[in-house]
C-alpha cells in the first residue's frame, strides 16, 4: 500500500508520500512532468508551462472548462511544484542507490481534506507505479471508486484529519 503521512508544511496542513523506484531519475521525472505521461496516472489531464510563474491547466473531463494554477517551481529533472485550487502540489525526484525516489507533498488549503486527498493520491500513486512498471493503469479521474475507499478508511483509522465533502456523495 502506498501510504501518506500527515504533517505541517510551513504552518499549513499537508500530506507527504515517499515512493522508491528501480528506474533512472529521468524516467520518473518524465512521468511526473510530461502531460502525456501524467495522463496515465494523474487525476486530471494537464497542460503546463515549463517555468516558474507559468500556467498549469487542469482538464478534469474531456469537455469541461479547465482550471488554471500557477507553476511555482520547475527545476528539471528534480522539482516541480504548482498550485491547484487552494492547494499546492510538490514533486521531488532524487537519485538513490537502486534507482530513484519520489517525494510528493500535497499542501492543503483546508485541514479536513487530509484523509480524503491522501486516499485519492494513494490510488493515483498506485496507478503511477503500475504505469512505470509497464502495466496498464486505468487513469484515475476523481471517482469515489472502490479502490479509494479502503485507503480512506485506513487514514480515518489513523486519525488523519477528515470531514471534507467526498465528491459524488451527498453531504
C-alpha positions as a Python dict, from the first residue, in 0.01 Angstrom:
ca = {
    (1, 'X'): (0, 0, 0),
    (2, 'X'): (133, 342, -95),
    (3, 'X'): (89, 537, 225),
    (4, 'X'): (79, 908, 304),
    (5, 'X'): (164, 1084, 628),
    (6, 'X'): (4, 1399, 765),
    (7, 'X'): (236, 1683, 871),
    (8, 'X'): (260, 2062, 884),
    (9, 'X'): (440, 2235, 595),
    (10, 'X'): (540, 2592, 683),
    (11, 'X'): (243, 2609, 919),
    (12, 'X'): (-5, 2461, 670),
    (13, 'X'): (-161, 2114, 679),
    (14, 'X'): (-8, 1871, 431),
    (15, 'X'): (19, 1506, 330),
    (16, 'X'): (351, 1354, 220),
    (17, 'X'): (422, 1038, 23),
    (18, 'X'): (764, 888, -48),
    (19, 'X'): (800, 611, -305),
    (20, 'X'): (1112, 444, -445),
    (21, 'X'): (1153, 306, -795),
    (22, 'X'): (1415, 97, -977),
    (23, 'X'): (1429, 348, -1262),
    (24, 'X'): (1659, 635, -1363),
    (25, 'X'): (1570, 983, -1239),
    (26, 'X'): (1488, 1093, -1595),
    (27, 'X'): (1221, 823, -1634),
    (28, 'X'): (1043, 924, -1314),
    (29, 'X'): (1080, 1293, -1399),
    (30, 'X'): (904, 1234, -1732),
    (31, 'X'): (622, 1051, -1554),
    (32, 'X'): (558, 1342, -1316),
    (33, 'X'): (617, 1634, -1552),
    (34, 'X'): (509, 1547, -1907),
    (35, 'X'): (137, 1581, -1990),
    (36, 'X'): (117, 1253, -2188),
    (37, 'X'): (280, 1066, -1900),
    (38, 'X'): (67, 1239, -1635),
    (39, 'X'): (-245, 1134, -1827),
    (40, 'X'): (-164, 774, -1732),
    (41, 'X'): (-200, 826, -1358),
    (42, 'X'): (-274, 1187, -1252),
    (43, 'X'): (-639, 1269, -1166),
    (44, 'X'): (-670, 1530, -1442),
    (45, 'X'): (-521, 1591, -1783),
    (46, 'X'): (-282, 1886, -1774),
    (47, 'X'): (-102, 2139, -1988),
    (48, 'X'): (184, 2318, -1819),
    (49, 'X'): (441, 2585, -1884),
    (50, 'X'): (791, 2461, -1801),
    (51, 'X'): (900, 2763, -1598),
    (52, 'X'): (821, 2913, -1258),
    (53, 'X'): (538, 3164, -1281),
    (54, 'X'): (383, 2991, -1581),
    (55, 'X'): (38, 2841, -1602),
    (56, 'X'): (-75, 2487, -1545),
    (57, 'X'): (-420, 2399, -1675),
    (58, 'X'): (-622, 2105, -1544),
    (59, 'X'): (-880, 1939, -1767),
    (60, 'X'): (-1079, 1708, -1536),
    (61, 'X'): (-1317, 1591, -1810),
    (62, 'X'): (-1276, 1593, -2189),
    (63, 'X'): (-1541, 1861, -2249),
    (64, 'X'): (-1520, 2071, -1932),
    (65, 'X'): (-1360, 2409, -1883),
    (66, 'X'): (-1008, 2391, -1744),
    (67, 'X'): (-898, 2510, -1403),
    (68, 'X'): (-578, 2715, -1401),
    (69, 'X'): (-299, 2708, -1145),
    (70, 'X'): (50, 2854, -1128),
    (71, 'X'): (379, 2669, -1170),
    (72, 'X'): (570, 2758, -852),
    (73, 'X'): (891, 2566, -927),
    (74, 'X'): (1010, 2392, -1242),
    (75, 'X'): (1358, 2253, -1187),
    (76, 'X'): (1408, 1966, -1431),
    (77, 'X'): (1481, 1687, -1361),
    (78, 'X'): (1420, 1714, -989),
    (79, 'X'): (1148, 1951, -870),
    (80, 'X'): (804, 2057, -981),
    (81, 'X'): (552, 2247, -771),
    (82, 'X'): (226, 2415, -864),
    (83, 'X'): (-99, 2543, -724),
    (84, 'X'): (-426, 2360, -780),
    (85, 'X'): (-721, 2547, -635),
    (86, 'X'): (-610, 2647, -287),
    (87, 'X'): (-370, 2353, -259),
    (88, 'X'): (-6, 2322, -360),
    (89, 'X'): (134, 2006, -518),
    (90, 'X'): (508, 1935, -489),
    (91, 'X'): (709, 1662, -663),
    (92, 'X'): (1074, 1600, -581),
    (93, 'X'): (1269, 1332, -769),
    (94, 'X'): (1609, 1226, -638),
    (95, 'X'): (1857, 952, -718),
    (96, 'X'): (1901, 657, -483),
    (97, 'X'): (2149, 369, -482),
    (98, 'X'): (1891, 147, -655),
    (99, 'X'): (1719, 397, -885),
    (100, 'X'): (1526, 699, -765),
    (101, 'X'): (1273, 826, -513),
    (102, 'X'): (969, 1048, -541),
    (103, 'X'): (858, 1268, -255),
    (104, 'X'): (511, 1400, -326),
    (105, 'X'): (354, 1662, -98),
    (106, 'X'): (0, 1799, -109),
    (107, 'X'): (-9, 2124, 92),
    (108, 'X'): (-375, 2159, 181),
    (109, 'X'): (-589, 2469, 180),
    (110, 'X'): (-821, 2308, 438),
    (111, 'X'): (-707, 2068, 712),
    (112, 'X'): (-1016, 1842, 697),
    (113, 'X'): (-932, 1740, 338),
    (114, 'X'): (-624, 1542, 452),
    (115, 'X'): (-776, 1190, 469),
    (116, 'X'): (-981, 1239, 152),
    (117, 'X'): (-691, 1376, -50),
    (118, 'X'): (-444, 1121, 87),
    (119, 'X'): (-677, 838, -18),
    (120, 'X'): (-710, 982, -368),
    (121, 'X'): (-334, 1027, -403),
    (122, 'X'): (-277, 671, -278),
    (123, 'X'): (-484, 546, -573),
    (124, 'X'): (-309, 781, -816),
    (125, 'X'): (38, 682, -697),
    (126, 'X'): (-55, 313, -728),
    (127, 'X'): (-152, 395, -1088),
    (128, 'X'): (186, 568, -1134),
    (129, 'X'): (362, 258, -1002),
    (130, 'X'): (172, 35, -1246),
    (131, 'X'): (244, 275, -1532),
    (132, 'X'): (618, 284, -1457),
    (133, 'X'): (628, -95, -1443),
    (134, 'X'): (456, -125, -1780),
    (135, 'X'): (110, -228, -1663),
    (136, 'X'): (-199, -58, -1793),
    (137, 'X'): (-309, 193, -1532),
    (138, 'X'): (-677, 279, -1564),
    (139, 'X'): (-618, 654, -1541),
    (140, 'X'): (-783, 780, -1224),
    (141, 'X'): (-1026, 1061, -1291),
    (142, 'X'): (-1150, 1167, -949),
    (143, 'X'): (-1412, 893, -900),
    (144, 'X'): (-1502, 783, -549),
    (145, 'X'): (-1404, 436, -667),
    (146, 'X'): (-1398, 108, -477),
    (147, 'X'): (-1015, 126, -484),
    (148, 'X'): (-1029, 456, -298),
    (149, 'X'): (-1246, 357, -2),
    (150, 'X'): (-1002, 118, 177),
    (151, 'X'): (-730, 384, 174),
    (152, 'X'): (-975, 638, 314),
    (153, 'X'): (-1083, 401, 592),
    (154, 'X'): (-718, 337, 683),
    (155, 'X'): (-644, 709, 706),
    (156, 'X'): (-956, 764, 918),
    (157, 'X'): (-844, 483, 1150),
    (158, 'X'): (-508, 653, 1192),
    (159, 'X'): (-677, 977, 1294),
    (160, 'X'): (-580, 1177, 987),
    (161, 'X'): (-787, 1499, 971),
    (162, 'X'): (-1114, 1435, 791),
    (163, 'X'): (-1466, 1564, 739),
    (164, 'X'): (-1443, 1722, 393),
    (165, 'X'): (-1711, 1654, 134),
    (166, 'X'): (-1639, 1347, -76),
    (167, 'X'): (-1706, 1403, -447),
    (168, 'X'): (-2010, 1210, -563),
    (169, 'X'): (-2154, 1169, -213),
    (170, 'X'): (-2423, 1384, -56),
    (171, 'X'): (-2335, 1598, 244),
}
